Amino acid sequence: MLPVLAAVATLALLQGETDTTFAVRQGQRLDFSNFGGSVVVKTWRQSAIRVRASHSSRSRIEVSTDGPTVTIQARGRHGPALVDYDILVPAWMAISVQGSPSSEVTIEGTQAEVSVETVEGAIRVVGGSRTISLQSVEGDITLVGANGHIELNSVDGSIEARDCSGDITIETVDGGITMLGIESANVDASTVDGSIEYDGTIQDSGRYRLTTHDGSVTVSVPERANVTVSVATFSGSFDSCFPLTLKHKTKHRFTFTLGSGNARLELESFDGTITLCRPGQIHQPEQ
């Protein structure tokens, strides 16, 4: 049986390397911060956490298992320490990572809630459920195979969501947004300087809003979709791979209806092209 650590334990160092495993119980969550260096978290079947870390011989890794939260942090002799983490956790364990200011974070295989914040580092998460919140100031964000309430935010980075389901909110300032294999009734994606691609469901009674200022918007619309589409562009253009009947047309805005029009799809680009296509056509090579 794996030993359960005391409330706070300072782990032994061996030439700047830490490698320790300790038991956790169902319902606990992992919460840790990293001043600099990479963070890689993967899952396994044991009810335990294994922490492997590379760091200075003058740094130490501290673990607290008191209460519902397992806390991991590094301490250097003169302040925050630069550490590369490689961690194994149970798939059921919720994960919160504060990677500041220059940490790259990778999480794979989780079936629980995920929260990640970085300043300069990229974020990549495979899995996640219930609430998924990923935020980076100057880093790209990639989320694959998540299910739940999803919020992805960056300032100077691109964002990609693939094979995800649930309510999705995506926002970036200087970067593109790519959404592929999406199953959702509520999508809100916006960027200032970047393009947006959406290939996913258009569910009856769903609400979809895709807006950019300086970029194109490309959306796949299923053949039997029931949706009312609103298109707005100031100096851009509009294109569709299937015939449409436009109505309520003004100089910069028009609408049209497919099927019963139950869903709502709002598309805006100040000076980019707005394109409608069929599912699977967004990344098809040109003939």
Number of C-alpha atoms within 10 A of each C-alpha: 5 10 10 13 16 11 11 13 12 14 13 13 18 11 10 15 18 18 16 12 17 16 15 24 13 11 10 17 23 19 17 17 19 27 21 20 20 21 21 17 19 17 20 15 10 13 16 21 20 20 19 17 22 21 22 16 14 13 21 23 24 15 21 17 22 13 9 13 17 18 17 18 17 21 18 16 11 8 10 14 21 20 26 20 19 17 19 21 25 23 20 21 23 23 24 20 21 18 26 18 18 19 27 25 24 18 23 18 18 25 20 21 22 25 17 23 25 27 19 20 24 25 24 19 24 18 22 30 21 14 18 25 17 23 24 26 19 19 23 24 23 18 24 19 19 27 23 18 18 24 18 22 24 26 19 18 22 24 24 19 24 19 17 25 23 19 18 24 17 22 22 26 19 17 22 24 24 18 22 21 18 21 20 20 19 20 22 16 23 24 26 19 16 22 26 24 21 23 25 22 19 26 19 15 14 17 20 21 17 23 24 26 19 18 22 24 23 22 23 22 21 16 12 10 18 21 24 18 19 19 17 22 22 14 11 17 16 15 12 14 11 10 7 10 8 12 12 9 11 9 8 13 15 15 17 16 20 17 12 12 16 18 22 21 21 16 20 24 28 19 17 21 19 23 18 18 18 15 18 14 15 17 10 7 6 5 3
